[in-house]
Each structure stands twice: as structure tokens, then as C-alpha cells.
């Protein structure tokens, strides 16, 4: 598969683009699906659903664009994985793909610049 068809670009609010593999995109879709719980408050569920739709609708030729709230949610999910607080996501934080660690760091930089 040519690289352009197996990579997804995530557009951050500062205009920076972070490219991840299709496999990493699938992992993020899973994170959003795991986060969607029936007990969530409607506002939080909408953030999860919006993030999920953004990644499900991602193509290899157009970037994933997340709202500020969705970026904050994604950053929180990636930080939770790193701290190994949600065993439903993955039992071992060492298994986080390097590119998702880089995305986590880019999101943290981007969002801290907004403050």
C-alpha cells in the first residue's frame, strides 16, 4: 500500500500536522469507542462521539480536524494510557505506539500554547 494511503494527518489548532499510521488511527478509534459509556453525561458523550466520527471519517487525502474540546479529550485519553489508569485500553503503557506518544506530546504543546 502506498504511504499516502496508509497514513492519516491530524491537524492541530496551531496549524501543525501530525502524521500517524492507519494502524495508530485504528487504535484511536478504539480509544474513543471504549470511552463511549452509557453512563457518560451527554456533553461528554458528544465529545467522544465527535472525536470518533472525526477519525472514522478520516481519509488518507484529508486531515482529521478536531475541535479544541476533542483535542483536550484525546490528550487526556493518551495521558491516561501512559499512566496505565484504564486497563480496558491496554494493560501495558509500554505498548503505546511511538507515534501516539509523539501525538500526545504535540497535543500537549499545542494546547498549552492556547492557555
Secondary structure, 3 states (H helix, E strand, C coil): CCHHHCEEEEECCCCCEEEEEHHHHHHHHHHHHHHCCCCCCHHHHHHHHHHHHHHHCCCCCCCEECCHHHHHHHHHHHHHHHHCCCCCCCCCHHHCCHHHHHHHHHHHHHHHHHC
